[in-house]
């Protein structure tokens, strides 16, 4: 049997920030933080890998897709 390590823990990503009104927000312009959520091939990592909640994962994927559309992040892994 292989030993499986847990993906969550001290290395869990904290990408959602609360605004002054208490609303969670993930900024699509923060490309360095969003880049950590991508695999080396440029795919969006799963919730199991990132340790995000379902709500945060949806916000993160939306922000990554928006950053790609605005040409802040690449679609392919050629420049990741």
mmCIF file of the N, C-alpha and C atoms, coordinates in Angstrom:
data_MODEL
# 
_entry.id   MODEL 
# 
loop_
_atom_site.group_PDB 
_atom_site.id 
_atom_site.type_symbol 
_atom_site.label_atom_id 
_atom_site.label_alt_id 
_atom_site.label_comp_id 
_atom_site.label_asym_id 
_atom_site.label_entity_id 
_atom_site.label_seq_id 
_atom_site.pdbx_PDB_ins_code 
_atom_site.Cartn_x 
_atom_site.Cartn_y 
_atom_site.Cartn_z 
_atom_site.occupancy 
_atom_site.B_iso_or_equiv 
_atom_site.pdbx_formal_charge 
_atom_site.auth_seq_id 
_atom_site.auth_comp_id 
_atom_site.auth_asym_id 
_atom_site.auth_atom_id 
_atom_site.pdbx_PDB_model_num 
ATOM 1   N N  . UNK A 1 1  ? 0.838   -1.187 0.000   1.00 0.00 ? 1  UNK A N  1 
ATOM 2   C CA . UNK A 1 1  ? 0.000   0.000  0.000   1.00 0.00 ? 1  UNK A CA 1 
ATOM 3   C C  . UNK A 1 1  ? 0.882   1.249  0.000   1.00 0.00 ? 1  UNK A C  1 
ATOM 4   N N  . UNK A 1 2  ? 0.480   2.214  -0.741  1.00 0.00 ? 2  UNK A N  1 
ATOM 5   C CA . UNK A 1 2  ? 1.218   3.465  -0.779  1.00 0.00 ? 2  UNK A CA 1 
ATOM 6   C C  . UNK A 1 2  ? 0.753   4.375  0.349   1.00 0.00 ? 2  UNK A C  1 
ATOM 7   N N  . UNK A 1 3  ? 1.675   5.162  0.845   1.00 0.00 ? 3  UNK A N  1 
ATOM 8   C CA . UNK A 1 3  ? 1.323   6.145  1.861   1.00 0.00 ? 3  UNK A CA 1 
ATOM 9   C C  . UNK A 1 3  ? 0.823   7.401  1.163   1.00 0.00 ? 3  UNK A C  1 
ATOM 10  N N  . UNK A 1 4  ? -0.360  7.823  1.528   1.00 0.00 ? 4  UNK A N  1 
ATOM 11  C CA . UNK A 1 4  ? -0.922  9.032  0.953   1.00 0.00 ? 4  UNK A CA 1 
ATOM 12  C C  . UNK A 1 4  ? -0.786  10.162 1.953   1.00 0.00 ? 4  UNK A C  1 
ATOM 13  N N  . UNK A 1 5  ? -0.343  11.289 1.485   1.00 0.00 ? 5  UNK A N  1 
ATOM 14  C CA . UNK A 1 5  ? -0.229  12.458 2.349   1.00 0.00 ? 5  UNK A CA 1 
ATOM 15  C C  . UNK A 1 5  ? -1.456  13.328 2.169   1.00 0.00 ? 5  UNK A C  1 
ATOM 16  N N  . UNK A 1 6  ? -1.793  14.036 3.211   1.00 0.00 ? 6  UNK A N  1 
ATOM 17  C CA . UNK A 1 6  ? -2.939  14.942 3.148   1.00 0.00 ? 6  UNK A CA 1 
ATOM 18  C C  . UNK A 1 6  ? -2.529  16.204 2.416   1.00 0.00 ? 6  UNK A C  1 
ATOM 19  N N  . UNK A 1 7  ? -3.445  16.729 1.627   1.00 0.00 ? 7  UNK A N  1 
ATOM 20  C CA . UNK A 1 7  ? -3.145  17.933 0.874   1.00 0.00 ? 7  UNK A CA 1 
ATOM 21  C C  . UNK A 1 7  ? -3.407  19.185 1.691   1.00 0.00 ? 7  UNK A C  1 
ATOM 22  N N  . UNK A 1 8  ? -4.282  19.101 2.677   1.00 0.00 ? 8  UNK A N  1 
ATOM 23  C CA . UNK A 1 8  ? -4.573  20.269 3.493   1.00 0.00 ? 8  UNK A CA 1 
ATOM 24  C C  . UNK A 1 8  ? -3.610  20.307 4.660   1.00 0.00 ? 8  UNK A C  1 
ATOM 25  N N  . UNK A 1 9  ? -3.624  21.377 5.380   1.00 0.00 ? 9  UNK A N  1 
ATOM 26  C CA . UNK A 1 9  ? -2.736  21.503 6.524   1.00 0.00 ? 9  UNK A CA 1 
ATOM 27  C C  . UNK A 1 9  ? -2.100  22.875 6.553   1.00 0.00 ? 9  UNK A C  1 
ATOM 28  N N  . UNK A 1 10 ? -0.872  22.957 7.042   1.00 0.00 ? 10 UNK A N  1 
ATOM 29  C CA . UNK A 1 10 ? -0.258  24.272 7.175   1.00 0.00 ? 10 UNK A CA 1 
ATOM 30  C C  . UNK A 1 10 ? 0.000   24.969 5.850   1.00 0.00 ? 10 UNK A C  1 
ATOM 31  N N  . UNK A 1 11 ? 0.108   24.215 4.755   1.00 0.00 ? 11 UNK A N  1 
ATOM 32  C CA . UNK A 1 11 ? 0.352   24.811 3.454   1.00 0.00 ? 11 UNK A CA 1 
ATOM 33  C C  . UNK A 1 11 ? -0.912  25.200 2.715   1.00 0.00 ? 11 UNK A C  1 
ATOM 34  N N  . UNK A 1 12 ? -2.041  25.229 3.411   1.00 0.00 ? 12 UNK A N  1 
ATOM 35  C CA . UNK A 1 12 ? -3.314  25.536 2.762   1.00 0.00 ? 12 UNK A CA 1 
ATOM 36  C C  . UNK A 1 12 ? -3.303  26.960 2.219   1.00 0.00 ? 12 UNK A C  1 
ATOM 37  N N  . UNK A 1 13 ? -3.843  27.129 1.032   1.00 0.00 ? 13 UNK A N  1 
ATOM 38  C CA . UNK A 1 13 ? -3.852  28.439 0.391   1.00 0.00 ? 13 UNK A CA 1 
ATOM 39  C C  . UNK A 1 13 ? -4.883  29.348 1.034   1.00 0.00 ? 13 UNK A C  1 
ATOM 40  N N  . UNK A 1 14 ? -4.485  30.569 1.276   1.00 0.00 ? 14 UNK A N  1 
ATOM 41  C CA . UNK A 1 14 ? -5.388  31.596 1.786   1.00 0.00 ? 14 UNK A CA 1 
ATOM 42  C C  . UNK A 1 14 ? -5.490  32.668 0.709   1.00 0.00 ? 14 UNK A C  1 
ATOM 43  N N  . UNK A 1 15 ? -6.409  32.478 -0.204  1.00 0.00 ? 15 UNK A N  1 
ATOM 44  C CA . UNK A 1 15 ? -6.498  33.415 -1.319  1.00 0.00 ? 15 UNK A CA 1 
ATOM 45  C C  . UNK A 1 15 ? -7.709  34.316 -1.217  1.00 0.00 ? 15 UNK A C  1 
ATOM 46  N N  . UNK A 1 16 ? -8.724  33.903 -0.468  1.00 0.00 ? 16 UNK A N  1 
ATOM 47  C CA . UNK A 1 16 ? -9.928  34.717 -0.348  1.00 0.00 ? 16 UNK A CA 1 
ATOM 48  C C  . UNK A 1 16 ? -9.711  35.745 0.751   1.00 0.00 ? 16 UNK A C  1 
ATOM 49  N N  . UNK A 1 17 ? -9.934  36.994 0.426   1.00 0.00 ? 17 UNK A N  1 
ATOM 50  C CA . UNK A 1 17 ? -9.758  38.075 1.392   1.00 0.00 ? 17 UNK A CA 1 
ATOM 51  C C  . UNK A 1 17 ? -11.105 38.701 1.688   1.00 0.00 ? 17 UNK A C  1 
ATOM 52  N N  . UNK A 1 18 ? -11.317 39.030 2.944   1.00 0.00 ? 18 UNK A N  1 
ATOM 53  C CA . UNK A 1 18 ? -12.562 39.695 3.311   1.00 0.00 ? 18 UNK A CA 1 
ATOM 54  C C  . UNK A 1 18 ? -12.400 41.197 3.137   1.00 0.00 ? 18 UNK A C  1 
ATOM 55  N N  . UNK A 1 19 ? -13.394 41.799 2.561   1.00 0.00 ? 19 UNK A N  1 
ATOM 56  C CA . UNK A 1 19 ? -13.378 43.249 2.424   1.00 0.00 ? 19 UNK A CA 1 
ATOM 57  C C  . UNK A 1 19 ? -13.877 43.869 3.724   1.00 0.00 ? 19 UNK A C  1 
ATOM 58  N N  . UNK A 1 20 ? -13.947 45.168 3.764   1.00 0.00 ? 20 UNK A N  1 
ATOM 59  C CA . UNK A 1 20 ? -14.399 45.855 4.970   1.00 0.00 ? 20 UNK A CA 1 
ATOM 60  C C  . UNK A 1 20 ? -15.863 45.553 5.278   1.00 0.00 ? 20 UNK A C  1 
ATOM 61  N N  . UNK A 1 21 ? -16.624 45.156 4.258   1.00 0.00 ? 21 UNK A N  1 
ATOM 62  C CA . UNK A 1 21 ? -18.032 44.806 4.480   1.00 0.00 ? 21 UNK A CA 1 
ATOM 63  C C  . UNK A 1 21 ? -18.204 43.350 4.900   1.00 0.00 ? 21 UNK A C  1 
ATOM 64  N N  . UNK A 1 22 ? -17.107 42.577 4.915   1.00 0.00 ? 22 UNK A N  1 
ATOM 65  C CA . UNK A 1 22 ? -17.180 41.185 5.329   1.00 0.00 ? 22 UNK A CA 1 
ATOM 66  C C  . UNK A 1 22 ? -17.448 40.210 4.210   1.00 0.00 ? 22 UNK A C  1 
ATOM 67  N N  . UNK A 1 23 ? -17.377 40.678 2.956   1.00 0.00 ? 23 UNK A N  1 
ATOM 68  C CA . UNK A 1 23 ? -17.645 39.829 1.805   1.00 0.00 ? 23 UNK A CA 1 
ATOM 69  C C  . UNK A 1 23 ? -16.318 39.230 1.326   1.00 0.00 ? 23 UNK A C  1 
ATOM 70  N N  . UNK A 1 24 ? -16.310 37.922 1.054   1.00 0.00 ? 24 UNK A N  1 
ATOM 71  C CA . UNK A 1 24 ? -15.116 37.285 0.525   1.00 0.00 ? 24 UNK A CA 1 
ATOM 72  C C  . UNK A 1 24 ? -14.901 37.702 -0.922  1.00 0.00 ? 24 UNK A C  1 
ATOM 73  N N  . UNK A 1 25 ? -13.628 37.909 -1.281  1.00 0.00 ? 25 UNK A N  1 
ATOM 74  C CA . UNK A 1 25 ? -13.314 38.351 -2.628  1.00 0.00 ? 25 UNK A CA 1 
ATOM 75  C C  . UNK A 1 25 ? -11.962 37.782 -3.037  1.00 0.00 ? 25 UNK A C  1 
ATOM 76  N N  . UNK A 1 26 ? -11.880 37.282 -4.258  1.00 0.00 ? 26 UNK A N  1 
ATOM 77  C CA . UNK A 1 26 ? -10.617 36.850 -4.845  1.00 0.00 ? 26 UNK A CA 1 
ATOM 78  C C  . UNK A 1 26 ? -10.365 37.748 -6.041  1.00 0.00 ? 26 UNK A C  1 
ATOM 79  N N  . UNK A 1 27 ? -9.233  38.442 -6.026  1.00 0.00 ? 27 UNK A N  1 
ATOM 80  C CA . UNK A 1 27 ? -8.945  39.429 -7.061  1.00 0.00 ? 27 UNK A CA 1 
ATOM 81  C C  . UNK A 1 27 ? -8.294  38.763 -8.267  1.00 0.00 ? 27 UNK A C  1 
ATOM 82  N N  . UNK A 1 28 ? -8.836  38.994 -9.445  1.00 0.00 ? 28 UNK A N  1 
ATOM 83  C CA . UNK A 1 28 ? -8.287  38.400 -10.653 1.00 0.00 ? 28 UNK A CA 1 
ATOM 84  C C  . UNK A 1 28 ? -6.985  39.064 -11.063 1.00 0.00 ? 28 UNK A C  1 
ATOM 85  N N  . UNK A 1 29 ? -6.682  40.235 -10.526 1.00 0.00 ? 29 UNK A N  1 
ATOM 86  C CA . UNK A 1 29 ? -5.444  40.935 -10.872 1.00 0.00 ? 29 UNK A CA 1 
ATOM 87  C C  . UNK A 1 29 ? -4.247  40.438 -10.075 1.00 0.00 ? 29 UNK A C  1 
ATOM 88  N N  . UNK A 1 30 ? -4.494  39.654 -9.022  1.00 0.00 ? 30 UNK A N  1 
ATOM 89  C CA . UNK A 1 30 ? -3.414  39.098 -8.205  1.00 0.00 ? 30 UNK A CA 1 
ATOM 90  C C  . UNK A 1 30 ? -2.940  37.796 -8.847  1.00 0.00 ? 30 UNK A C  1 
ATOM 91  N N  . UNK A 1 31 ? -2.177  37.910 -9.921  1.00 0.00 ? 31 UNK A N  1 
ATOM 92  C CA . UNK A 1 31 ? -1.820  36.742 -10.713 1.00 0.00 ? 31 UNK A CA 1 
ATOM 93  C C  . UNK A 1 31 ? -0.817  35.835 -10.014 1.00 0.00 ? 31 UNK A C  1 
ATOM 94  N N  . UNK A 1 32 ? 0.029   36.364 -9.156  1.00 0.00 ? 32 UNK A N  1 
ATOM 95  C CA . UNK A 1 32 ? 1.008   35.518 -8.463  1.00 0.00 ? 32 UNK A CA 1 
ATOM 96  C C  . UNK A 1 32 ? 0.307   34.540 -7.526  1.00 0.00 ? 32 UNK A C  1 
ATOM 97  N N  . UNK A 1 33 ? -0.723  34.986 -6.850  1.00 0.00 ? 33 UNK A N  1 
ATOM 98  C CA . UNK A 1 33 ? -1.479  34.098 -5.972  1.00 0.00 ? 33 UNK A CA 1 
ATOM 99  C C  . UNK A 1 33 ? -2.281  33.091 -6.782  1.00 0.00 ? 33 UNK A C  1 
ATOM 100 N N  . UNK A 1 34 ? -2.895  33.543 -7.864  1.00 0.00 ? 34 UNK A N  1 
ATOM 101 C CA . UNK A 1 34 ? -3.684  32.642 -8.694  1.00 0.00 ? 34 UNK A CA 1 
ATOM 102 C C  . UNK A 1 34 ? -2.810  31.623 -9.415  1.00 0.00 ? 34 UNK A C  1 
ATOM 103 N N  . UNK A 1 35 ? -1.569  31.985 -9.708  1.00 0.00 ? 35 UNK A N  1 
ATOM 104 C CA . UNK A 1 35 ? -0.661  31.082 -10.408 1.00 0.00 ? 35 UNK A CA 1 
ATOM 105 C C  . UNK A 1 35 ? -0.325  29.854 -9.559  1.00 0.00 ? 35 UNK A C  1 
ATOM 106 N N  . UNK A 1 36 ? -0.391  30.015 -8.229  1.00 0.00 ? 36 UNK A N  1 
ATOM 107 C CA . UNK A 1 36 ? -0.126  28.876 -7.341  1.00 0.00 ? 36 UNK A CA 1 
ATOM 108 C C  . UNK A 1 36 ? -1.239  27.837 -7.404  1.00 0.00 ? 36 UNK A C  1 
ATOM 109 N N  . UNK A 1 37 ? -2.395  28.211 -7.909  1.00 0.00 ? 37 UNK A N  1 
ATOM 110 C CA . UNK A 1 37 ? -3.523  27.293 -8.008  1.00 0.00 ? 37 UNK A CA 1 
ATOM 111 C C  . UNK A 1 37 ? -3.526  26.514 -9.318  1.00 0.00 ? 37 UNK A C  1 
ATOM 112 N N  . UNK A 1 38 ? -2.507  26.724 -10.159 1.00 0.00 ? 38 UNK A N  1 
ATOM 113 C CA . UNK A 1 38 ? -2.418  26.037 -11.434 1.00 0.00 ? 38 UNK A CA 1 
ATOM 114 C C  . UNK A 1 38 ? -1.378  24.926 -11.365 1.00 0.00 ? 38 UNK A C  1 
ATOM 115 N N  . UNK A 1 39 ? -1.595  23.883 -12.159 1.00 0.00 ? 39 UNK A N  1 
ATOM 116 C CA . UNK A 1 39 ? -0.597  22.832 -12.296 1.00 0.00 ? 39 UNK A CA 1 
ATOM 117 C C  . UNK A 1 39 ? 0.505   23.339 -13.225 1.00 0.00 ? 39 UNK A C  1 
ATOM 118 N N  . UNK A 1 40 ? 1.630   22.633 -13.298 1.00 0.00 ? 40 UNK A N  1 
ATOM 119 C CA . UNK A 1 40 ? 2.675   23.049 -14.251 1.00 0.00 ? 40 UNK A CA 1 
ATOM 120 C C  . UNK A 1 40 ? 2.208   23.074 -15.703 1.00 0.00 ? 40 UNK A C  1 
ATOM 121 N N  . UNK A 1 41 ? 1.164   22.317 -16.016 1.00 0.00 ? 41 UNK A N  1 
ATOM 122 C CA . UNK A 1 41 ? 0.622   22.333 -17.380 1.00 0.00 ? 41 UNK A CA 1 
ATOM 123 C C  . UNK A 1 41 ? -0.389  23.444 -17.605 1.00 0.00 ? 41 UNK A C  1 
ATOM 124 N N  . UNK A 1 42 ? -0.724  24.196 -16.576 1.00 0.00 ? 42 UNK A N  1 
ATOM 125 C CA . UNK A 1 42 ? -1.655  25.312 -16.728 1.00 0.00 ? 42 UNK A CA 1 
ATOM 126 C C  . UNK A 1 42 ? -3.086  24.990 -16.373 1.00 0.00 ? 42 UNK A C  1 
ATOM 127 N N  . UNK A 1 43 ? -3.359  23.798 -15.837 1.00 0.00 ? 43 UNK A N  1 
ATOM 128 C CA . UNK A 1 43 ? -4.724  23.444 -15.443 1.00 0.00 ? 43 UNK A CA 1 
ATOM 129 C C  . UNK A 1 43 ? -5.009  23.952 -14.031 1.00 0.00 ? 43 UNK A C  1 
ATOM 130 N N  . UNK A 1 44 ? -6.265  24.176 -13.752 1.00 0.00 ? 44 UNK A N  1 
ATOM 131 C CA . UNK A 1 44 ? -6.680  24.594 -12.408 1.00 0.00 ? 44 UNK A CA 1 
ATOM 132 C C  . UNK A 1 44 ? -6.675  23.369 -11.499 1.00 0.00 ? 44 UNK A C  1 
ATOM 133 N N  . UNK A 1 45 ? -6.010  23.492 -10.342 1.00 0.00 ? 45 UNK A N  1 
ATOM 134 C CA . UNK A 1 45 ? -5.924  22.367 -9.420  1.00 0.00 ? 45 UNK A CA 1 
ATOM 135 C C  . UNK A 1 45 ? -7.256  22.123 -8.739  1.00 0.00 ? 45 UNK A C  1 
ATOM 136 N N  . UNK A 1 46 ? -7.427  20.908 -8.255  1.00 0.00 ? 46 UNK A N  1 
ATOM 137 C CA . UNK A 1 46 ? -8.685  20.518 -7.619  1.00 0.00 ? 46 UNK A CA 1 
ATOM 138 C C  . UNK A 1 46 ? -8.765  21.064 -6.199  1.00 0.00 ? 46 UNK A C  1 
ATOM 139 N N  . UNK A 1 47 ? -9.949  20.975 -5.633  1.00 0.00 ? 47 UNK A N  1 
ATOM 140 C CA . UNK A 1 47 ? -10.167 21.395 -4.245  1.00 0.00 ? 47 UNK A CA 1 
ATOM 141 C C  . UNK A 1 47 ? -9.358  20.554 -3.286  1.00 0.00 ? 47 UNK A C  1 
ATOM 142 N N  . UNK A 1 48 ? -9.194  19.306 -3.634  1.00 0.00 ? 48 UNK A N  1 
ATOM 143 C CA . UNK A 1 48 ? -8.433  18.403 -2.772  1.00 0.00 ? 48 UNK A CA 1 
ATOM 144 C C  . UNK A 1 48 ? -6.985  18.869 -2.651  1.00 0.00 ? 48 UNK A C  1 
ATOM 145 N N  . UNK A 1 49 ? -6.426  19.366 -3.729  1.00 0.00 ? 49 UNK A N  1 
ATOM 146 C CA . UNK A 1 49 ? -5.047  19.846 -3.734  1.00 0.00 ? 49 UNK A CA 1 
ATOM 147 C C  . UNK A 1 49 ? -4.913  21.205 -3.054  1.00 0.00 ? 49 UNK A C  1 
ATOM 148 N N  . UNK A 1 50 ? -5.843  22.110 -3.338  1.00 0.00 ? 50 UNK A N  1 
ATOM 149 C CA . UNK A 1 50 ? -5.708  23.472 -2.836  1.00 0.00 ? 50 UNK A CA 1 
ATOM 150 C C  . UNK A 1 50 ? -6.220  23.630 -1.417  1.00 0.00 ? 50 UNK A C  1 
ATOM 151 N N  . UNK A 1 51 ? -7.174  22.782 -1.013  1.00 0.00 ? 51 UNK A N  1 
ATOM 152 C CA . UNK A 1 51 ? -7.731  22.893 0.330   1.00 0.00 ? 51 UNK A CA 1 
ATOM 153 C C  . UNK A 1 51 ? -8.762  23.994 0.458   1.00 0.00 ? 51 UNK A C  1 
ATOM 154 N N  . UNK A 1 52 ? -9.288  24.465 -0.648  1.00 0.00 ? 52 UNK A N  1 
ATOM 155 C CA . UNK A 1 52 ? -10.290 25.525 -0.614  1.00 0.00 ? 52 UNK A CA 1 
ATOM 156 C C  . UNK A 1 52 ? -11.679 24.925 -0.422  1.00 0.00 ? 52 UNK A C  1 
ATOM 157 N N  . UNK A 1 53 ? -12.585 25.751 0.069   1.00 0.00 ? 53 UNK A N  1 
ATOM 158 C CA . UNK A 1 53 ? -13.975 25.312 0.153   1.00 0.00 ? 53 UNK A CA 1 
ATOM 159 C C  . UNK A 1 53 ? -14.589 25.383 -1.240  1.00 0.00 ? 53 UNK A C  1 
ATOM 160 N N  . UNK A 1 54 ? -15.779 24.845 -1.390  1.00 0.00 ? 54 UNK A N  1 
ATOM 161 C CA . UNK A 1 54 ? -16.431 24.839 -2.701  1.00 0.00 ? 54 UNK A CA 1 
ATOM 162 C C  . UNK A 1 54 ? -16.690 26.263 -3.183  1.00 0.00 ? 54 UNK A C  1 
ATOM 163 N N  . UNK A 1 55 ? -17.114 27.117 -2.284  1.00 0.00 ? 55 UNK A N  1 
ATOM 164 C CA . UNK A 1 55 ? -17.389 28.516 -2.639  1.00 0.00 ? 55 UNK A CA 1 
ATOM 165 C C  . UNK A 1 55 ? -16.103 29.220 -3.068  1.00 0.00 ? 55 UNK A C  1 
ATOM 166 N N  . UNK A 1 56 ? -15.014 29.022 -2.316  1.00 0.00 ? 56 UNK A N  1 
ATOM 167 C CA . UNK A 1 56 ? -13.740 29.651 -2.653  1.00 0.00 ? 56 UNK A CA 1 
ATOM 168 C C  . UNK A 1 56 ? -13.180 29.096 -3.958  1.00 0.00 ? 56 UNK A C  1 
ATOM 169 N N  . UNK A 1 57 ? -13.373 27.798 -4.202  1.00 0.00 ? 57 UNK A N  1 
ATOM 170 C CA . UNK A 1 57 ? -12.883 27.189 -5.440  1.00 0.00 ? 57 UNK A CA 1 
ATOM 171 C C  . UNK A 1 57 ? -13.609 27.756 -6.652  1.00 0.00 ? 57 UNK A C  1 
ATOM 172 N N  . UNK A 1 58 ? -14.912 27.966 -6.534  1.00 0.00 ? 58 UNK A N  1 
ATOM 173 C CA . UNK A 1 58 ? -15.661 28.574 -7.641  1.00 0.00 ? 58 UNK A CA 1 
ATOM 174 C C  . UNK A 1 58 ? -15.187 29.999 -7.890  1.00 0.00 ? 58 UNK A C  1 
ATOM 175 N N  . UNK A 1 59 ? -14.945 30.743 -6.817  1.00 0.00 ? 59 UNK A N  1 
ATOM 176 C CA . UNK A 1 59 ? -14.449 32.108 -6.975  1.00 0.00 ? 59 UNK A CA 1 
ATOM 177 C C  . UNK A 1 59 ? -13.053 32.116 -7.591  1.00 0.00 ? 59 UNK A C  1 
ATOM 178 N N  . UNK A 1 60 ? -12.210 31.168 -7.189  1.00 0.00 ? 60 UNK A N  1 
ATOM 179 C CA . UNK A 1 60 ? -10.847 31.098 -7.709  1.00 0.00 ? 60 UNK A CA 1 
ATOM 180 C C  . UNK A 1 60 ? -10.845 30.743 -9.190  1.00 0.00 ? 60 UNK A C  1 
ATOM 181 N N  . UNK A 1 61 ? -11.668 29.764 -9.578  1.00 0.00 ? 61 UNK A N  1 
ATOM 182 C CA . UNK A 1 61 ? -11.704 29.387 -10.988 1.00 0.00 ? 61 UNK A CA 1 
ATOM 183 C C  . UNK A 1 61 ? -12.256 30.520 -11.841 1.00 0.00 ? 61 UNK A C  1 
ATOM 184 N N  . UNK A 1 62 ? -13.241 31.234 -11.316 1.00 0.00 ? 62 UNK A N  1 
ATOM 185 C CA . UNK A 1 62 ? -13.787 32.397 -12.027 1.00 0.00 ? 62 UNK A CA 1 
ATOM 186 C C  . UNK A 1 62 ? -12.716 33.478 -12.191 1.00 0.00 ? 62 UNK A C  1 
ATOM 187 N N  . UNK A 1 63 ? -11.917 33.712 -11.142 1.00 0.00 ? 63 UNK A N  1 
ATOM 188 C CA . UNK A 1 63 ? -10.857 34.721 -11.201 1.00 0.00 ? 63 UNK A CA 1 
ATOM 189 C C  . UNK A 1 63 ? -9.763  34.302 -12.174 1.00 0.00 ? 63 UNK A C  1 
ATOM 190 N N  . UNK A 1 64 ? -9.412  33.025 -12.206 1.00 0.00 ? 64 UNK A N  1 
ATOM 191 C CA . UNK A 1 64 ? -8.384  32.542 -13.135 1.00 0.00 ? 64 UNK A CA 1 
ATOM 192 C C  . UNK A 1 64 ? -8.871  32.697 -14.570 1.00 0.00 ? 64 UNK A C  1 
ATOM 193 N N  . UNK A 1 65 ? -10.123 32.322 -14.820 1.00 0.00 ? 65 UNK A N  1 
ATOM 194 C CA . UNK A 1 65 ? -10.666 32.447 -16.168 1.00 0.00 ? 65 UNK A CA 1 
ATOM 195 C C  . UNK A 1 65 ? -10.753 33.915 -16.592 1.00 0.00 ? 65 UNK A C  1 
ATOM 196 N N  . UNK A 1 66 ? -11.096 34.780 -15.673 1.00 0.00 ? 66 UNK A N  1 
ATOM 197 C CA . UNK A 1 66 ? -11.159 36.212 -15.984 1.00 0.00 ? 66 UNK A CA 1 
ATOM 198 C C  . UNK A 1 66 ? -9.773  36.773 -16.267 1.00 0.00 ? 66 UNK A C  1 
ATOM 199 N N  . UNK A 1 67 ? -8.774  36.335 -15.477 1.00 0.00 ? 67 UNK A N  1 
ATOM 200 C CA . UNK A 1 67 ? -7.400  36.793 -15.700 1.00 0.00 ? 67 UNK A CA 1 
ATOM 201 C C  . UNK A 1 67 ? -6.862  36.290 -17.030 1.00 0.00 ? 67 UNK A C  1 
ATOM 202 N N  . UNK A 1 68 ? -7.243  35.088 -17.413 1.00 0.00 ? 68 UNK A N  1 
ATOM 203 C CA . UNK A 1 68 ? -6.836  34.569 -18.715 1.00 0.00 ? 68 UNK A CA 1 
ATOM 204 C C  . UNK A 1 68 ? -7.467  35.374 -19.839 1.00 0.00 ? 68 UNK A C  1 
ATOM 205 N N  . UNK A 1 69 ? -8.731  35.708 -19.689 1.00 0.00 ? 69 UNK A N  1 
ATOM 206 C CA . UNK A 1 69 ? -9.430  36.484 -20.712 1.00 0.00 ? 69 UNK A CA 1 
ATOM 207 C C  . UNK A 1 69 ? -8.826  37.877 -20.858 1.00 0.00 ? 69 UNK A C  1 
ATOM 208 N N  . UNK A 1 70 ? -8.401  38.462 -19.738 1.00 0.00 ? 70 UNK A N  1 
ATOM 209 C CA . UNK A 1 70 ? -7.809  39.798 -19.760 1.00 0.00 ? 70 UNK A CA 1 
ATOM 210 C C  . UNK A 1 70 ? -6.326  39.767 -20.116 1.00 0.00 ? 70 UNK A C  1 
ATOM 211 N N  . UNK A 1 71 ? -5.803  38.585 -20.456 1.00 0.00 ? 71 UNK A N  1 
ATOM 212 C CA . UNK A 1 71 ? -4.408  38.381 -20.875 1.00 0.00 ? 71 UNK A CA 1 
ATOM 213 C C  . UNK A 1 71 ? -3.420  38.661 -19.748 1.00 0.00 ? 71 UNK A C  1 
ATOM 214 N N  . UNK A 1 72 ? -3.848  38.448 -18.503 1.00 0.00 ? 72 UNK A N  1 
ATOM 215 C CA . UNK A 1 72 ? -2.935  38.572 -17.379 1.00 0.00 ? 72 UNK A CA 1 
ATOM 216 C C  . UNK A 1 72 ? -2.255  37.241 -17.069 1.00 0.00 ? 72 UNK A C  1 
ATOM 217 N N  . UNK A 1 73 ? -2.894  36.146 -17.485 1.00 0.00 ? 73 UNK A N  1 
ATOM 218 C CA . UNK A 1 73 ? -2.345  34.811 -17.289 1.00 0.00 ? 73 UNK A CA 1 
ATOM 219 C C  . UNK A 1 73 ? -2.479  34.044 -18.596 1.00 0.00 ? 73 UNK A C  1 
ATOM 220 N N  . UNK A 1 74 ? -1.567  33.086 -18.831 1.00 0.00 ? 74 UNK A N  1 
ATOM 221 C CA . UNK A 1 74 ? -1.637  32.344 -20.089 1.00 0.00 ? 74 UNK A CA 1 
ATOM 222 C C  . UNK A 1 74 ? -2.651  31.214 -20.025 1.00 0.00 ? 74 UNK A C  1 
ATOM 223 N N  . UNK A 1 75 ? -3.137  30.816 -21.180 1.00 0.00 ? 75 UNK A N  1 
ATOM 224 C CA . UNK A 1 75 ? -4.031  29.655 -21.282 1.00 0.00 ? 75 UNK A CA 1 
ATOM 225 C C  . UNK A 1 75 ? -3.219  28.363 -21.298 1.00 0.00 ? 75 UNK A C  1 
ATOM 226 N N  . UNK A 1 76 ? -2.028  28.403 -21.889 1.00 0.00 ? 76 UNK A N  1 
ATOM 227 C CA . UNK A 1 76 ? -1.204  27.206 -22.046 1.00 0.00 ? 76 UNK A CA 1 
ATOM 228 C C  . UNK A 1 76 ? -0.040  27.235 -21.076 1.00 0.00 ? 76 UNK A C  1 
ATOM 229 N N  . UNK A 1 77 ? 0.689   26.116 -21.047 1.00 0.00 ? 77 UNK A N  1 
ATOM 230 C CA . UNK A 1 77 ? 1.806   26.004 -20.116 1.00 0.00 ? 77 UNK A CA 1 
ATOM 231 C C  . UNK A 1 77 ? 3.123   26.500 -20.723 1.00 0.00 ? 77 UNK A C  1 
ATOM 232 N N  . UNK A 1 78 ? 3.088   27.045 -21.911 1.00 0.00 ? 78 UNK A N  1 
ATOM 233 C CA . UNK A 1 78 ? 4.320   27.460 -22.572 1.00 0.00 ? 78 UNK A CA 1 
ATOM 234 C C  . UNK A 1 78 ? 5.054   28.557 -21.801 1.00 0.00 ? 78 UNK A C  1 
ATOM 235 N N  . UNK A 1 79 ? 4.307   29.388 -21.086 1.00 0.00 ? 79 UNK A N  1 
ATOM 236 C CA . UNK A 1 79 ? 4.940   30.485 -20.351 1.00 0.00 ? 79 UNK A CA 1 
ATOM 237 C C  . UNK A 1 79 ? 4.722   30.409 -18.848 1.00 0.00 ? 79 UNK A C  1 
ATOM 238 N N  . UNK A 1 80 ? 4.139   29.318 -18.352 1.00 0.00 ? 80 UNK A N  1 
ATOM 239 C CA . UNK A 1 80 ? 3.938   29.171 -16.909 1.00 0.00 ? 80 UNK A CA 1 
ATOM 240 C C  . UNK A 1 80 ? 5.243   28.778 -16.332 1.00 0.00 ? 80 UNK A C  1 
# 
